[in-house]
Amino acid sequence: MKEHKKLYKAGKKWLVATIAVTSFGIVAAQGNVHAATGNQTSLTAIANNGDLQAAQQAVKTQENNVNNAQNNVDHAQKAVLQAQNANSEAQVAVKTAQNKLNVATQAQKAGHTQADIDQLKQTVQSDQHKQQVAQQNLDSANADVKAKVSAQSTAQQSVNALQKQVDQSGETLPEFNFTEDQKSTTQAFVKAVNRILATGSWRSSEFQNLSEFQNWENAMSTQQKVNWQDSSATDQNAKVDLRAMTTAQVKELSQFAAAVMNNLRNELGISNLTGKAVVTEGLIGEAKEVSDIYNKDQPNRIGHYIYALKKAAFDYGLTANDATNADKYSAPVNEYGESLNEGWDSNYTNIVSMADAKKMVVDAIAGMLFNDSNSQMGHAEAMIGLYNNGGNDYVGTSLSFDNTRGIPGHVTHFMQFSSADFANAHSSAEKAKQAAKGIKTVIDNPYESSAQDAKKAEEARNKLSVAKKQLAKITDELTQSRNKVQTAQQNLLTAKQQLNKDQTKLQKMQDEKTPDQLQKDVDVAKANLNSANNKAAEAAVALKKAQNKLNAEQAKLVTAKQHLKAAQDQLAKVEAAHQPSSSAASTATKPSSSAATSAASTATKPSSSAATSATSSATKPSSSAATSAASSATKPSSSAATSAASSATEPSSSAATSAASSATKPSSSAATSAASSATKPSSSAATSAASSATKPSSSAATSAASSATKPSSSGSIIRNKAKLLCSH
């Protein structure tokens, strides 16, 4: 028995098969036998020294080494990239730190030193103090305003109470607010006149020669106005036609005018020297008659209309001579007791309210008092009751409408007479008229109160005047205090703004690092840059090392692949040199130039140089092998016989042909071996058929067994006698 070793590829593993062949006396071709036997040593040497499995494993191992080396290179490249990025960031950090250092250095040169910071701290403290002072001033101003408001409220309450007291004493009368000089000079002048009147023989022209007259005239000639309005709703709603006043309206105006005269005399302090103005029935009638004649005749000259005055005086027993057409003229002076005031305005109409009528009376009296120097103060003398010498001053007052000058005009008529004036009427007829007309019949004046009430009213008016002055003073002080509050508020706002500005500037300077601190930042950034540079260099070295390692491993891989290729080529040569000549199977005949033909029971496979093995289902050609047929699959081989088995088929370059029951494979130089299910060809063997698997052998003989078949180089087909030894 001889043993043969051969390399087979099973999947990715190479198998070394040892085949024991027993000769049973069958004589084969001796030339082939000797050829096969002579190459036995060479094949064994290849199997022992050129282990293809080891070569393949070496290639695989080296491929893993290359992959690992490539991974190392990738990691090294990534590390280099990271190091480069870190280096770039470190460079930017160095540049930024250097720029900050440059700015700080420049700022220090410009004066932004620690001394500047200390100075600014002192400025902030000063700002805080100024803000505190401004706040204190504002608080003080607010407190002062609060106190002034309270004082104003108290003063206003006092004014209101006194005003109510004055109002309760009668209808509110105008106040002339005489100065102390006006009061004193008036009193002195009246006393001087009374001394003259006491002689019983006098002329009014004498009064103007008195030194007291000059002082009085100078004091009174101020052209001042009286700010007064009639607040009575009744008067404001009552209408008066100046062209046709009623007796009741003349009476009311007369009473009002008498009260105003008495009031101003009280203010001047001469009431006890000049007497009291009273209204009589007769003077009311006379005053109405004068205004009626003015309205009827409409005299076209400024001054006293003599006809109206003379006619009314005659009718009321004040003169013995009646008026004639010769008296229809106007004159600057008169002897019939009239004090006249005229005013023109384009807005005037003949219809006015009683409040407007009373306002005309007040304005007329004020004009006669403070603007009468052109008339030698004659009207002013009548208003203060100069000629009465302590007796009554009989008064009647009326209004008329003048429309003769192209501009509407209002005319005020004051009719005044003293007791002496009444006594000058000597005839009985005149006295009868006076009695009949009631020229001395005094009527009650609702604007006047009793003497006691008048005194109280005077005191109330004086107090009211003082209270009003105090209120005005407090109001003025309150205005000043409020102005101080506004100033304090503005000062506080300015202080706050300056403090915020300086605090912001200080905070900015404190937040900025000093050049020394910034130099440390630069040093740290440079150190980080150096570290980044070192890491980048180290990463580059590691990358180069990994690349070199990769190159070395790739070179080793090339060498391993070359060794594997050489071993594969040597095996192919050995297999080609060990192709069998002829093989015969016991069940079939396989013609071939170098092998016998094995035929299976069911198929025959033809070949160009060998026997043909046929199967029932498929046929595969091969260039130099027999045809192996199996039931399921067929594989061709270039020089092997065909081995048929039940499951798989492998071709060989020099095998015989094995035919199975189901498939057929042709071969060029091998016999055909048939098995029941599958066929495998061998490079130099006959065809061996088995029921399940077939393996080829270089002996060119076909061996059949129930489970496996191996060919042998002896050229004989031994069934169920071959022993297949496989080592991995």
C-alpha positions in Angstrom: 0.0 0.0 0.0 1.3 3.4 -0.9 0.4 6.8 0.6 0.1 10.0 -1.4 -0.3 13.6 -0.1 -2.0 16.4 -1.9 -3.2 19.9 -1.1 -7.0 20.6 -1.6 -8.9 23.8 -1.1 -12.0 23.5 1.1 -13.6 26.9 1.3 -10.8 29.2 2.5 -8.7 26.3 3.9 -6.2 24.0 2.2 -6.4 20.3 2.9 -3.6 17.7 2.8 -5.0 14.4 1.8 -3.2 11.1 2.2 -4.5 8.3 0.0 -3.7 4.6 0.6 -4.0 2.5 -2.5 -4.0 -1.3 -2.6 -3.2 -3.1 -5.8 -5.2 -6.3 -6.5 -3.1 -7.5 -9.2 -4.6 -5.4 -11.9 -1.9 -4.4 -14.4 -2.0 -0.8 -15.4 0.1 1.2 -17.7 3.6 1.0 -16.2 4.7 4.3 -17.6 2.1 6.2 -15.8 2.7 4.4 -12.6 6.4 5.1 -12.7 5.7 8.8 -13.5 3.4 9.1 -10.7 5.7 7.4 -8.3 8.7 9.4 -9.4 7.0 12.7 -8.5 5.8 11.6 -5.1 8.7 13.2 -3.3 8.2 16.6 -5.0 4.5 16.8 -4.2 5.1 15.9 -0.6 7.8 18.6 -0.3 5.4 21.2 -1.6 2.8 20.0 0.9 5.3 20.2 3.8 7.3 23.4 2.9 4.8 25.5 1.0 1.8 25.5 3.2 -0.7 27.6 1.3 -3.0 27.9 4.3 -0.2 29.6 6.2 0.5 31.9 3.3 -3.2 32.8 3.1 -3.3 33.4 6.9 -0.1 35.5 6.6 -1.8 37.7 3.9 -4.9 38.1 6.1 -2.9 38.9 9.1 -0.9 41.5 7.1 -4.0 43.0 5.8 -5.2 43.5 9.4 -1.9 45.0 10.2 -2.3 47.4 7.3 -5.8 48.4 8.4 -4.5 49.0 11.9 -1.7 51.1 10.6 -4.2 53.1 8.4 -6.3 53.7 11.4 -3.3 54.9 13.3 -2.5 57.3 10.4 -6.1 58.5 10.4 -6.0 59.2 14.2 -2.6 60.9 13.7 -4.0 63.1 10.9 -7.0 64.0 13.1 -4.6 64.9 16.0 -2.5 67.0 13.6 -5.7 68.9 12.5 -6.8 69.4 16.1 -3.3 70.7 17.0 -3.4 73.0 14.0 -6.8 74.4 15.1 -5.5 74.9 18.6 -2.5 76.6 17.3 -4.7 79.0 15.2 -6.8 79.8 18.3 -3.7 80.3 20.3 -2.4 82.7 17.7 -5.7 84.7 17.8 -5.6 84.8 21.6 -2.0 86.2 21.5 -3.1 88.8 18.9 -6.1 89.8 21.0 -4.2 90.0 24.2 -1.5 92.0 22.5 -4.1 94.5 21.1 -5.6 95.0 24.5 -2.2 95.6 25.9 -1.5 98.1 23.2 -4.8 100.0 23.9 -4.1 100.0 27.6 -0.6 101.2 27.1 -1.8 104.0 24.8 -4.5 104.9 27.3 -1.9 105.0 30.0 0.1 107.4 27.9 -3.0 109.5 27.4 -3.5 109.8 31.2 -5.6 106.8 32.1 -3.5 105.9 35.1 -4.3 104.8 38.6 -4.0 108.4 39.6 -6.8 109.2 37.1 -9.0 106.5 38.6 -8.3 107.9 42.1 -9.2 111.3 40.9 -12.3 110.1 39.3 -13.3 108.4 42.5 -13.0 111.7 44.3 -15.2 113.3 41.6 -17.8 110.6 42.1 -17.8 111.3 45.8 -18.2 115.0 45.1 -21.1 114.2 42.7 -22.7 112.1 45.4 -22.4 115.0 47.8 -23.9 117.5 45.3 -26.8 115.1 44.7 -27.4 114.9 48.4 -27.4 118.7 48.8 -29.7 119.0 45.7 -32.0 116.5 47.3 -32.0 118.4 50.6 -32.7 121.7 48.8 -35.6 120.1 46.9 -37.0 118.7 50.2 -36.6 122.1 51.8 -38.3 123.8 48.9 -41.1 121.3 48.9 -41.6 121.8 52.6 -41.6 125.6 52.1 -44.2 125.3 49.4 -46.3 123.1 51.6 -46.1 125.7 54.4 -46.9 128.5 51.9 -49.9 126.6 50.6 -51.2 126.2 54.1 -50.6 129.9 54.8 -52.3 130.9 51.6 -55.2 128.7 52.5 -55.5 130.3 55.9 -55.2 133.8 54.4 -57.8 133.0 51.8 -60.2 131.7 54.5 -59.7 135.0 56.4 -60.4 137.0 53.2 -63.5 135.0 52.5 -64.8 135.5 56.1 -64.2 139.3 56.0 -65.7 139.5 52.6 -68.7 137.8 53.8 -69.0 140.2 56.7 -68.6 143.2 54.4 -71.2 141.7 52.0 -73.7 141.2 54.8 -73.4 144.9 55.6 -74.9 145.8 52.3 -74.3 145.6 48.6 -70.6 145.5 47.9 -69.3 148.9 47.1 -66.1 149.8 45.2 -62.9 150.5 47.1 -60.7 153.3 45.9 -57.6 152.2 47.8 -56.4 155.7 48.6 -52.8 156.1 49.5 -51.8 157.6 52.8 -50.7 160.7 51.1 -54.0 161.1 49.4 -55.8 160.6 52.7 -53.7 163.1 54.7 -53.7 165.8 52.0 -57.4 165.5 51.6 -58.1 165.8 55.3 -55.8 168.9 55.5 -57.5 170.5 52.5 -61.1 169.9 53.8 -60.2 171.3 57.3 -58.7 174.5 55.6 -61.9 175.0 53.6 -64.1 174.5 56.5 -62.4 177.3 58.3 -63.2 179.5 55.4 -66.8 178.3 55.2 -67.2 179.1 58.9 -66.8 182.8 58.2 -70.0 182.8 56.2 -68.6 184.8 53.4 -66.4 183.0 50.8 -65.8 182.3 47.1 -64.8 178.9 45.7 -61.9 180.5 43.9 -60.4 181.2 47.3 -59.9 177.5 47.9 -57.5 177.1 45.0 -55.2 179.6 46.5 -54.6 177.4 49.6 -51.3 175.5 49.9 -53.3 172.6 51.1 -55.1 172.7 47.7 -51.9 172.3 45.8 -50.8 169.4 47.9 -54.2 167.7 47.6 -54.3 168.2 43.8 -50.9 166.7 43.4 -51.7 163.7 45.5 -55.0 163.0 43.8 -53.9 163.5 40.2 -52.8 159.9 39.6 -55.3 158.9 36.9 -55.8 155.6 38.7 -58.7 153.3 38.0 -61.0 151.5 40.2 -61.3 147.7 39.5 -64.8 147.0 40.3 -67.6 145.0 38.8 -71.2 144.6 40.0 -71.6 140.9 40.8 -75.3 141.1 41.5 -77.2 138.7 39.3 -80.3 140.9 39.6 -78.4 144.0 38.3 -76.8 141.9 35.5 -80.2 140.8 34.2 -82.0 144.2 34.6 -82.0 146.2 31.4 -81.8 150.0 31.3 -82.6 152.2 28.3 -80.4 155.2 28.6 -82.7 157.1 26.2 -85.6 156.6 28.6 -84.7 155.8 32.2 -87.5 155.1 34.6 -87.9 157.0 37.8 -87.2 153.7 39.7 -83.9 153.3 37.8 -82.9 156.9 38.5 -83.7 156.4 42.1 -81.6 153.2 42.3 -78.6 154.9 40.6 -79.0 157.9 42.9 -78.9 155.8 46.0 -76.0 153.8 44.7 -74.0 157.0 43.8 -74.7 158.5 47.3 -73.4 155.3 48.9 -70.3 155.3 46.8 -69.6 159.0 47.8 -70.1 158.2 51.4 -67.8 155.2 51.1 -65.0 157.1 49.6 -65.3 159.8 52.2 -65.1 157.1 54.8 -61.9 155.8 53.2 -60.4 159.3 53.1 -61.4 159.8 56.8 -63.4 163.0 56.2 -67.0 161.8 56.8 -67.3 163.9 59.9 -65.9 166.9 58.1 -68.0 167.0 54.9 -71.3 165.5 55.9 -73.3 162.7 54.4 -74.6 162.3 50.8 -78.4 161.7 50.9 -81.0 161.1 48.2 -84.2 163.1 48.1 -87.4 162.7 46.2 -87.0 166.1 44.5 -83.4 165.5 43.3 -84.4 162.1 41.8 -87.0 163.9 39.7 -84.7 166.7 38.8 -81.9 164.3 37.7 -84.5 162.4 35.5 -85.7 165.6 33.9 -82.1 166.6 33.0 -81.4 163.2 31.3 -84.7 163.3 29.5 -84.0 166.8 28.0 -80.4 165.6 27.0 -81.9 162.6 25.2 -84.6 164.7 23.5 -82.4 167.7 22.4 -79.2 165.8 21.8 -76.9 168.8 22.2 -74.0 168.7 19.7 -71.4 170.3 21.9 -69.3 168.8 24.8 -70.1 170.3 28.2 -73.0 171.1 30.4 -76.2 171.6 28.5 -77.5 174.8 30.1 -81.0 174.6 28.8 -81.6 171.2 30.5 -80.0 172.3 33.8 -81.9 175.6 34.0 -85.2 174.1 33.0 -85.0 171.4 35.7 -83.8 173.8 38.4 -86.7 176.1 37.6 -89.2 173.3 37.8 -87.9 172.1 41.2 -87.7 175.6 42.8 -84.0 176.0 42.6 -84.1 179.1 40.4 -86.6 181.9 39.7 -85.8 182.0 35.9 -87.2 179.5 33.5 -85.1 178.3 30.6 -85.5 179.7 27.1 -84.3 178.8 23.6 -81.4 181.1 24.3 -80.2 178.7 26.9 -79.8 175.8 24.4 -76.1 175.6 24.4 -73.3 173.7 26.2 -70.8 175.3 28.6 -67.7 174.0 30.5 -69.1 175.3 33.8 -72.5 175.7 35.3 -74.2 177.1 38.3 -77.0 174.6 38.6 -75.3 171.9 40.6 -74.3 169.4 37.9 -71.1 167.3 37.8 -71.0 165.7 34.4 -68.9 162.9 32.9 -68.9 161.8 29.2 -67.5 158.7 27.5 -67.7 157.4 23.9 -67.1 154.0 22.5 -68.1 152.4 19.2 -69.4 149.4 21.2 -71.8 151.5 23.2 -75.5 151.2 22.8 -78.4 152.8 24.6 -79.5 149.4 26.1 -77.3 148.4 29.1 -77.7 146.3 32.2 -78.1 147.9 35.6 -74.7 146.4 36.5 -73.2 148.3 33.5 -75.0 151.5 34.6 -73.5 151.3 38.1 -70.1 150.6 36.6 -70.5 153.9 34.6 -71.2 155.7 37.8 -68.1 154.3 39.6 -65.9 155.1 36.6 -67.2 158.6 36.5 -66.6 159.2 40.2 -63.0 157.8 39.8 -62.4 160.0 36.8 -63.5 163.1 38.7 -61.3 162.2 41.7 -58.0 161.2 40.0 -58.1 163.0 36.6 -59.7 166.5 37.3 -56.8 168.9 37.4 -57.9 170.4 34.1 -61.1 171.4 35.8 -59.3 173.0 38.8 -60.5 169.9 40.8 -64.1 171.3 40.9 -65.6 167.8 40.2 -63.4 166.2 42.9 -64.5 168.9 45.4 -68.1 167.9 44.7 -67.4 164.2 45.2 -65.9 164.7 48.6 -68.7 167.0 49.7 -66.4 170.0 50.2 -69.1 172.7 50.4 -71.3 171.1 53.0 -69.3 172.1 56.0 -70.6 169.0 57.9 -74.2 169.3 56.6 -76.1 167.0 54.2 -75.1 166.6 50.6 -78.3 166.2 48.6 -77.7 164.0 45.6 -79.6 162.8 42.4 -78.0 160.8 39.6 -79.1 159.8 36.1 -77.6 158.7 32.7 -78.3 159.7 29.1 -77.3 158.5 25.6 -75.4 160.8 23.2 -75.2 160.0 19.5 -74.3 163.4 18.1 -70.6 162.9 17.4 -70.7 159.9 15.2 -69.6 157.6 18.1 -72.1 156.4 20.7 -71.6 158.1 24.1 -72.8 157.6 27.6 -73.3 160.7 29.8 -73.5 160.6 33.7 -75.3 163.4 35.5 -74.6 164.0 39.2 -76.9 166.6 40.7 -75.6 167.9 44.1 -76.8 170.6 46.4 -75.9 171.7 49.9 -78.2 173.2 52.5 -76.9 176.6 51.7 -77.9 176.1 48.1 -81.5 175.5 49.1 -81.5 178.6 51.3 -80.6 180.8 48.4 -84.2 180.6 47.1 -85.9 183.6 48.5 -89.3 183.7 46.8 -92.2 181.9 48.2 -93.0 180.4 44.8 -89.6 178.7 44.8 -90.0 177.4 48.3 -93.4 176.1 47.4 -92.0 174.2 44.5 -89.2 172.7 46.7 -91.8 171.5 49.1 -94.1 170.2 46.4 -91.3 168.4 44.6 -89.8 167.0 47.9 -86.5 168.6 47.2 -85.4 168.1 50.8 -87.4 164.9 51.4 -84.6 162.3 52.2 -85.4 158.7 51.3 -83.9 155.6 52.8 -80.8 154.3 51.1 -80.7 150.5 51.1 -77.0 150.7 50.3 -76.4 152.4 53.6 -76.7 150.8 57.0 -77.1 152.3 60.5 -74.3 154.2 62.0 -73.3 151.2 64.1 -73.5 148.8 61.1 -71.6 151.3 59.1 -68.8 151.4 61.6 -68.6 147.6 61.7 -68.7 147.5 57.9 -65.9 150.0 57.8 -63.8 147.9 60.2 -64.6 144.8 58.2 -63.5 146.5 55.0 -60.3 147.7 56.6 -59.6 144.2 57.8 -60.5 142.8 54.4 -58.1 145.1 52.8 -55.3 144.0 55.1 -56.2 140.4 54.6 -56.1 140.7 50.9 -52.7 142.3 51.0 -51.5 139.5 53.2 -53.0 136.9 50.9 -51.3 138.6 47.9 -48.0 138.6 49.7 -48.3 134.9 50.6 -49.4 134.1 47.1 -46.3 135.8 45.7 -44.1 134.0 48.2 -45.7 130.7 47.2 -45.0 131.4 43.5 -41.3 132.1 44.4 -41.2 128.9 46.5 -42.6 126.9 43.6 -40.0 128.4 41.3 -37.4 127.3 43.8 -38.8 123.8 43.7 -38.5 123.7 40.0 -34.9 125.0 40.2 -34.1 122.4 42.9 -35.6 119.6 40.8 -33.5 120.6 37.8 -30.4 120.8 40.0 -31.1 117.4 41.4 -31.6 116.0 37.9 -28.3 117.6 36.8 -26.5 116.1 39.8 -27.9 112.7 39.2 -27.0 112.8 35.5 -23.4 113.9 36.3 -23.1 111.2 39.0 -24.3 108.5 36.6 -21.9 109.8 34.0 -18.9 109.8 36.3 -19.8 106.4 37.8 -20.1 104.9 34.4 -16.7 106.3 33.4 -15.1 105.1 36.7 -16.6 101.6 36.3 -15.3 101.4 32.8 -11.8 102.5 33.9 -11.9 100.0 36.8 -13.0 97.1 34.6 -10.2 97.8 32.2 -7.1 95.8 33.1 -3.8 97.6 33.7 -0.9 97.1 31.3 0.8 94.8 33.8 -2.3 92.6 34.0 -2.7 92.6 30.3 1.1 91.7 29.8 0.4 88.6 32.0 -2.5 87.7 29.7 -0.1 88.1 26.7 2.5 85.9 28.4 -0.1 83.2 29.1 -1.4 83.4 25.5 2.1 83.0 24.2 2.8 80.1 26.5 -0.4 78.5 25.3 0.8 79.1 21.7 4.1 77.5 22.4 2.4 74.5 23.9 0.1 74.3 20.9 3.1 74.5 18.6 4.8 71.7 20.5 1.7 69.6 20.4 1.4 70.2 16.7 5.0 69.2 16.2 4.5 66.1 18.2 1.4 65.3 16.2 3.3 65.7 13.0 6.0 63.3 14.2 3.4 60.8 15.3 1.7 61.1 11.9 5.0 60.5 10.1 5.8 57.6 12.3 2.3 56.1 11.6 2.7 56.7 7.9 6.1 55.0 7.9 4.5 52.1 9.8 1.7 51.9 7.3 4.2 51.9 4.4 6.2 49.1 6.1 3.0 47.0 6.7 1.9 47.6 3.1 5.3 46.4 1.9 5.0 43.3 4.0 1.5 42.7 2.6 2.9 42.9 -0.9 5.6 40.4 0.0 3.0 38.0 1.6 0.8 38.2 -1.4 3.8 37.4 -3.6 4.7 34.4 -1.5 1.1 33.2 -1.7 1.1 33.7 -5.5 4.3 31.7 -5.8 2.9 28.9 -3.7 -0.2 28.8 -5.8 1.7 28.8 -9.0 4.0 26.0 -7.8 1.0 23.9 -6.8 -0.5 24.4 -10.2 2.7 23.2 -11.8 2.8 20.1 -9.6 -0.8 19.2 -10.3 -0.2 19.7 -14.0 2.8 17.3 -13.9 0.8 14.6 -12.1 -2.0 14.1 -14.6 -2.9 10.2 -15.0 -3.0 8.4 -18.4 -5.9 6.1 -18.2 -8.4 4.7 -15.7 -11.2 2.2 -16.0 -14.1 1.7 -13.8 -15.8 -1.5 -13.1 -19.2 -0.3 -14.3 -18.4 2.0 -17.2 -15.8 2.5 -19.9 -14.1 5.9 -20.3 -11.8 6.5 -23.3 -9.0 9.0 -22.8 -5.5 9.6 -24.0 -4.2 9.1 -20.5 -7.0 7.7 -18.4 -9.7 5.1 -18.2 -13.3 5.8 -18.6 -15.7 5.2 -15.8 -19.3 4.8 -16.5 -22.2 5.0 -14.2 -25.2 2.9 -14.4 -27.4 5.8 -15.5 -25.4 8.2 -17.6 -22.5 8.5 -19.9 -20.1 11.5 -20.1 -18.2 12.1 -23.3 -15.0 14.0 -23.6 -12.6 15.1 -26.3 -9.8 12.9 -24.9 -11.6 10.7 -22.4 -14.6 8.7 -21.7 -18.0 10.2 -21.4 -20.1 10.1 -18.3 -23.7 10.8 -18.6 -26.3 11.7 -16.1 -30.0 12.1 -16.3 -30.3 15.9 -16.0 -27.3 18.1 -17.0 -24.1 18.1 -18.9 -20.9 20.3 -18.3 -17.9 20.4 -20.6 -14.3 20.6 -19.4 -11.1 21.3 -21.4 -9.1 18.3 -20.1 -11.2 16.4 -17.6 -13.8 13.8 -17.7 -17.4 14.7 -17.2 -19.1 14.1 -13.9 -22.8 14.0 -13.7 -24.8 14.3 -10.5 -28.4 14.8 -9.8 -28.3 18.4 -8.8 -25.2 20.4 -9.9 -22.4 20.2 -12.3 -18.9 21.8 -12.3 -16.4 21.6 -15.2 -12.6 21.0 -14.9 -9.8 21.5 -17.3 -7.9 18.2 -16.8 -9.7 16.1 -14.3 -12.1 13.3 -14.3 -15.6 13.9 -13.2 -16.6 12.7 -9.8 -20.3 12.5 -9.1 -21.8 12.6 -5.7 -25.2 13.4 -4.3 -24.6 17.1 -3.3 -21.7 18.9 -4.9 -19.3 18.8 -7.8 -15.7 20.1 -8.0 -13.6 20.1 -11.3 -10.0 19.0 -11.6 -7.5 19.5 -14.4 -6.5 15.8 -14.8 -9.2 13.7 -13.4 -11.3 11.0 -14.9 -15.0 11.4 -15.5 -17.5 10.3 -13.0 -21.0 9.8 -14.0 -23.9 9.8 -11.6 -27.5 9.1 -12.1 -28.6 12.7 -12.6 -25.9 14.7 -14.2 -23.2 14.4 -16.9 -19.8 16.1 -17.2 -17.4 15.8 -20.1 -13.7 15.7 -19.7 -10.8 15.8 -22.1 -8.5 13.2 -20.5 -10.3 11.4 -17.7 -12.6 8.5 -17.1 -16.2 9.0 -16.0 -17.3 8.1 -12.5 -20.9 8.0 -11.7 -22.5 8.2 -8.3 -26.1 8.4 -7.2 -26.2 12.2 -6.4 -23.1 14.3 -7.0 -20.0 14.3 -9.0 -16.5 15.8 -8.3 -13.6 15.8 -10.9 -9.9 15.3 -10.0 -6.8 16.6 -11.7 -5.3 13.1 -12.4 -7.6 10.5 -11.1 -10.4 8.3 -12.3 -13.9 9.0 -11.4 -15.2 7.8 -8.1 -18.9 7.7 -7.4 -20.5 7.7 -4.0 -23.9 8.3 -2.7 -23.2 11.7 -1.0 -19.8 13.3 -1.9 -17.0 13.0 -4.3 -13.4 14.1 -4.0 -10.7 14.0 -6.8 -7.2 12.5 -6.4 -4.1 12.7 -8.6 -3.8 8.8 -9.0 -6.2 8.8 -11.9 -7.9 5.7 -10.6 -11.6 5.8 -9.6 -12.6 4.5 -6.2 -16.3 4.1 -5.3 -17.7 3.7 -1.9 -21.0 4.2 -0.3 -20.2 7.6 1.1 -17.1 9.0 -0.6 -14.9 8.4 -3.6 -11.2 9.3 -4.1 -9.1 8.8 -7.3 -5.6 7.3 -7.1 -2.5 7.7 -9.2 -2.1 4.0 -9.9 -4.7 4.1 -12.6 -6.9 1.5 -11.1 -10.3 2.1 -9.7 -10.7 0.6 -6.3 -14.2 0.7 -4.8 -14.8 0.8 -1.1 -11.1 0.0 -0.5 -9.6 3.5 -0.5 -8.9 5.2 2.7 -9.2 9.0 2.6 -7.1 10.9 5.1 -7.6 14.6 5.4 -5.6 16.9 7.6 -6.2 20.6 7.9 
